Amino acid sequence: MASSIRLPFLIICFCCCYGHAKSFVKVVCDETSIGQVGHQSMLTCKVETTQETNGLTITVVVWKKKGDDQFLSVLDKRDGNENILQPGYKVALNNRTISLVITDTKVKDEGEYTCQVATDSGHAIESTNFKVTAKYHPPTANISDEKGIPKSLFCKATGGYPAGKLRWFDENQTEWTKSAKLTVNQMEDGLSELSSELLLKTGSTFSEYTCVVYNASDNREDSVAVKLKSTGPEPSKQLSEIIAPVLVVGSLIVGLLLVLLICRKRSQKKNRRPSTAPLMGTHDMVPHSNQEIDPPPPYYEEVKDSMA
């Protein structure tokens, strides 16, 4: 409360003390300053004289952000007064150069600032713009897989500012961003979250896609590659995958046939041996003596008569 009350009081003092006197000073600031989130940033202005003077003494410096009721810093060199600084801000004075130091830059620090200076030769005020940037974290990507067939690719990048974009490229560096849907969300700290979905059409997929992060200035920051499962193997690979099992199955069939053939031959040999060997042995060793079964040859009677 004391800070918010003191700021109007200081402005009134500026107007009362220096409003009626002709000012011989001016404040020159950088038109735009750029800071990075999480780093120290600096806004710089210089006090210049409009004509020759016998020295110049800066007595009061006030930094304020437009739209903010409270001042950020007050550097008061007058006797009995003290400097006032908001947490996270410092003021540096080097001769006629005045700087506002932001120790830990955040997205909320972006905006327009005014630097008001009072000297023994008059007072002046000037404004400067401050822009904030943040680099995106390395992106991540994944595949929507349904029954082994990829349907969509997803890519996400967070922590950047201002909002950038995600672009898709295939392995031949052909861009497919027009086929993707980009979504930009603002996080609690003001940083951006980018997400993109690339729909894959049947018959038009490649073996690899790359998601590339571009910042607000259209400069490439980082990328991530997504390798897809093989949707159509190369002819040589496909042929080898077909021939290999055929050869295995064919070899098994040939081997089985050979085994069956060998077993059949052995079985035939075993069946033949009992039918032939005993018959030959019987006729050679024990001739039949039963004439009714084996009648004598036709010349048997002639031999019998001659012997008589």
Phi, psi and omega per residue, in radians:
M1 nan -0.748 -3.128
A2 -1.087 -0.644 -3.130
S3 -1.173 -0.752 -3.102
S4 -1.199 -0.494 3.100
I5 -1.359 -0.636 -3.049
R6 -1.238 -0.502 -3.115
L7 -1.093 -0.911 3.077
P8 -1.015 -0.621 3.123
F9 -1.081 -0.724 3.114
L10 -1.150 -0.695 3.125
I11 -1.126 -0.715 3.080
I12 -1.060 -0.696 3.118
C13 -1.090 -0.686 3.092
F14 -1.036 -0.829 -3.068
C15 -1.172 -0.720 -3.087
C16 -1.250 -0.746 -3.031
C17 -1.371 -0.594 -3.000
Y18 -2.149 -0.058 -3.070
G19 -1.175 -0.606 -3.072
H20 -1.628 -0.195 3.138
A21 -1.618 2.524 3.117
K22 -1.241 2.260 -3.088
S23 -1.620 2.380 3.115
F24 -1.970 0.339 -3.135
V25 -2.217 2.780 3.021
K26 -2.531 2.730 3.121
V27 -1.901 2.206 3.120
V28 -2.015 2.097 -3.107
C29 -2.063 2.765 2.987
D30 -1.097 2.376 -3.104
E31 -1.057 -0.748 -3.138
T32 -2.479 2.349 3.029
S33 -2.040 2.583 -3.113
I34 -2.161 2.279 3.102
G35 -2.168 2.795 -3.137
Q36 -1.963 2.381 -3.112
V37 -1.025 2.339 3.127
G38 1.503 -0.027 3.133
H39 -2.083 2.950 3.080
Q40 -1.411 2.393 3.135
S41 -2.182 2.801 -3.089
M42 -2.488 2.273 3.019
L43 -1.860 2.239 -2.993
T44 -2.169 2.366 3.045
C45 -2.330 2.760 3.104
K46 -2.222 2.512 3.083
V47 -1.703 2.185 -3.135
E48 -2.177 2.716 3.126
T49 -1.767 2.564 3.134
T50 -1.534 -0.215 3.054
Q51 -2.711 2.942 -3.090
E52 -1.149 2.359 3.106
T53 -2.335 2.810 3.093
N54 -1.511 1.305 -3.128
G55 1.446 2.895 -3.134
L56 -2.569 2.260 3.130
T57 -2.088 2.127 3.092
I58 -1.542 2.176 -3.076
T59 -1.835 -0.686 -3.089
V60 -2.409 2.395 3.035
V61 -2.304 2.241 3.137
V62 -2.207 2.180 3.039
W63 -1.871 2.349 -3.137
K64 -2.524 2.512 3.070
K65 -1.658 2.353 -3.109
K66 -1.141 2.322 -3.111
G67 1.595 -0.104 3.128
D68 -1.916 2.182 -3.098
D69 -1.186 -0.532 -3.099
Q70 -1.555 2.554 3.043
F71 -1.427 2.722 -3.130
L72 -1.555 -0.635 -3.118
S73 -2.753 2.569 3.050
V74 -2.319 2.090 3.061
L75 -1.888 1.860 -3.049
D76 -2.064 1.966 -3.079
K77 -1.711 0.106 3.105
R78 -1.317 2.631 -3.109
D79 -1.066 2.356 3.069
G80 1.481 -0.064 3.130
N81 -1.878 2.726 -3.102
E82 -2.135 2.765 3.105
N83 -1.409 2.569 3.127
I84 -2.230 2.224 -3.120
L85 -2.315 2.387 3.014
Q86 -1.371 2.611 3.119
P87 -1.009 2.358 3.125
G88 1.618 0.024 -3.113
Y89 -2.310 2.547 3.079
K90 -2.441 2.734 3.087
V91 -2.066 2.310 3.099
A92 -2.060 2.275 3.132
L93 -2.144 2.073 -3.139
N94 -2.261 1.747 -3.014
N95 1.006 -1.912 -3.127
R96 -1.854 0.162 3.120
T97 -1.709 2.191 -3.100
I98 -2.055 2.246 -3.104
S99 -2.247 2.437 2.983
L100 -1.795 2.127 -3.109
V101 -1.806 2.165 3.051
I102 -1.776 1.953 -2.962
T103 -1.246 -0.603 -3.127
D104 -2.413 1.641 -3.003
T105 -1.182 2.388 3.082
K106 -2.271 2.905 -3.130
V107 -1.061 -0.626 -3.109
K108 -1.144 -0.263 3.131
D109 -1.351 -0.194 -3.137
E110 -1.183 2.440 3.117
G111 2.663 -2.868 -3.121
E112 -1.815 2.334 -3.129
Y113 -2.087 2.630 3.056
T114 -2.072 2.464 3.079
C115 -2.072 2.025 -3.117
Q116 -1.955 2.246 -3.036
V117 -2.210 2.394 3.027
A118 -2.056 2.326 3.139
T119 -2.307 3.089 3.090
D120 -1.358 -0.020 3.104
S121 -2.070 0.280 3.119
G122 2.188 -3.075 -3.125
H123 -2.325 2.842 -3.133
A124 -2.744 2.811 3.133
I125 -2.468 2.536 3.127
E126 -2.629 2.724 -3.122
S127 -2.025 2.774 3.113
T128 -2.580 2.607 3.138
N129 -1.719 2.500 3.119
F130 -2.198 2.147 3.114
K131 -1.957 2.576 -3.088
V132 -2.050 2.447 3.063
T133 -2.266 2.759 3.064
A134 -2.612 2.402 -3.141
K135 -1.493 2.460 -3.138
Y136 -1.256 2.592 3.013
H137 -1.217 2.770 3.101
P138 -0.942 2.319 -3.085
P139 -1.258 2.786 3.056
T140 -2.143 2.667 -3.116
A141 -2.522 2.633 3.078
N142 -2.617 3.012 -3.059
I143 -2.064 2.370 2.983
S144 -1.491 1.961 -3.016
D145 -1.994 2.137 3.107
E146 -2.180 1.962 -3.109
K147 0.953 0.696 3.071
G148 1.383 0.015 -3.132
I149 -1.954 1.998 -3.134
P150 -1.158 2.325 -3.132
K151 -1.867 -0.716 -3.086
S152 -2.516 2.676 3.013
L153 -1.967 2.407 -3.130
F154 -2.093 2.427 3.120
C155 -2.377 2.445 -3.125
K156 -2.429 2.446 3.065
A157 -2.445 2.331 -3.080
T158 -2.235 2.888 2.997
G159 1.522 0.147 -3.118
G160 -1.730 2.811 3.080
Y161 -2.852 2.415 -0.173
P162 -1.151 3.123 -3.069
A163 -1.095 2.307 3.098
G164 -1.854 -2.485 3.136
K165 -2.707 2.819 3.086
L166 -1.979 2.372 3.141
R167 -2.214 2.572 -3.082
W168 -1.960 2.416 3.089
F169 -2.372 2.531 3.062
D170 -1.583 -3.042 -3.064
E171 -1.165 -0.276 3.100
N172 -1.741 0.230 3.139
Q173 1.149 0.388 3.023
T174 -1.475 2.315 -3.064
E175 -1.502 2.418 -3.135
W176 -2.161 0.365 -3.056
T177 -1.074 -0.576 -3.120
K178 -1.128 -0.373 3.118
S179 -1.563 0.033 -3.087
A180 -1.870 2.790 3.100
K181 -1.998 2.084 -3.104
L182 -1.745 2.341 3.078
T183 -2.167 2.308 -3.133
V184 -2.065 2.145 3.101
N185 -2.109 2.579 3.089
Q186 -1.726 2.218 -3.137
M187 -1.437 3.035 -3.076
E188 -1.083 -0.592 -3.133
D189 -1.511 0.143 3.110
G190 1.586 -0.185 3.129
L191 -1.303 2.866 -3.046
S192 -1.767 2.611 3.025
E193 -2.143 2.115 -3.133
L194 -1.866 2.371 3.047
S195 -2.439 2.460 -3.089
S196 -2.404 2.432 3.086
E197 -2.083 2.150 3.116
L198 -1.874 2.018 3.124
L199 -1.410 2.289 3.141
L200 -1.707 2.217 3.122
K201 -1.606 2.542 -3.132
T202 -1.076 2.244 3.105
G203 1.483 -0.027 -3.114
S204 -2.100 0.250 -3.118
T205 -1.526 2.720 3.088
F206 -2.028 3.020 -3.092
S207 -1.334 -0.321 -3.106
E208 -2.663 2.431 3.038
Y209 -2.198 2.648 3.133
T210 -2.173 2.248 3.065
C211 -1.732 2.136 -3.061
V212 -2.010 2.345 3.124
V213 -1.669 2.220 3.066
Y214 -2.065 2.408 3.130
N215 -1.430 -3.065 -3.086
A216 -1.140 -0.369 3.102
S217 -1.573 0.163 3.138
D218 1.112 0.546 3.046
N219 -1.764 2.420 -3.125
R220 -1.259 2.301 -3.140
E221 -1.899 -0.899 -3.060
D222 -2.742 3.018 -3.121
S223 -2.721 2.877 3.066
V224 -2.538 2.410 -3.123
A225 -1.738 2.526 3.106
V226 -2.125 2.077 3.109
K227 -1.715 2.259 -3.109
L228 -1.606 2.724 3.005
K229 -1.188 2.536 -3.081
S230 -1.073 1.986 3.127
T231 -1.598 -0.306 3.134
G232 -2.684 1.672 -3.039
P233 -1.124 2.753 3.128
E234 -1.110 2.621 -3.092
P235 -0.956 -0.786 -3.122
S236 -1.100 -0.727 3.128
K237 -1.189 -0.719 -3.140
Q238 -1.119 -0.718 3.134
L239 -1.120 -0.746 3.133
S240 -1.135 -0.628 3.118
E241 -1.182 -0.470 3.117
I242 -1.445 -0.765 -3.069
I243 -1.150 -0.702 -3.067
A244 -0.983 -0.936 3.130
P245 -1.150 -0.557 3.114
V246 -1.103 -0.760 3.120
L247 -1.095 -0.717 -3.139
V248 -1.115 -0.843 -3.130
V249 -1.127 -0.714 3.118
G250 -1.085 -0.725 3.115
S251 -1.101 -0.695 3.124
L252 -1.130 -0.702 -3.140
I253 -1.150 -0.800 3.120
V254 -1.052 -0.772 3.125
G255 -1.073 -0.721 3.135
L256 -1.137 -0.717 3.110
L257 -1.089 -0.747 3.107
L258 -1.060 -0.738 3.127
V259 -1.100 -0.763 3.130
L260 -1.116 -0.689 -3.141
L261 -1.129 -0.762 3.130
I262 -1.119 -0.750 3.126
C263 -1.104 -0.653 -3.131
R264 -1.172 -0.741 3.115
K265 -1.082 -0.767 3.123
R266 -1.096 -0.657 -3.139
S267 -1.168 -0.689 3.118
Q268 -1.125 -0.722 3.128
K269 -1.095 -0.719 -3.141
K270 -1.133 -0.631 -3.127
N271 -1.271 -0.478 -3.109
R272 -1.371 -0.668 -3.035
R273 -1.042 -0.783 3.136
P274 -1.149 -0.484 -3.053
S275 -1.470 -0.480 -3.038
T276 -1.756 -0.830 -3.026
A277 -1.082 -0.780 -3.119
P278 -1.157 -0.636 -3.134
L279 -1.103 -0.786 -3.139
M280 -1.110 -0.716 -3.124
G281 -1.161 -0.635 -3.109
T282 -1.181 -0.780 3.137
H283 -1.194 -0.537 -3.108
D284 -1.362 -0.595 -2.966
M285 -1.781 -0.674 -3.050
V286 -2.275 1.660 3.114
P287 -1.263 2.724 -3.141
H288 -1.259 2.445 3.106
S289 -1.972 -0.030 -3.137
N290 -1.513 1.933 -3.059
Q291 -1.285 -0.408 3.102
E292 -1.213 -0.592 3.122
I293 -1.427 -0.782 -3.134
D294 -2.071 1.613 -3.134
P295 -1.107 2.658 -3.112
P296 -1.221 2.716 3.129
P297 -1.137 2.859 -3.053
P298 -1.115 -0.427 -3.092
Y299 -1.574 0.112 -3.073
Y300 -1.176 -0.691 -3.098
E301 -1.183 -0.652 -3.131
E302 -1.124 -0.757 3.136
V303 -1.118 -0.619 -3.126
K304 -1.163 -0.719 -3.120
D305 -1.188 -0.683 -3.121
S306 -1.155 -0.606 -3.137
M307 -1.240 -0.468 3.128
A308 -1.318 nan nan
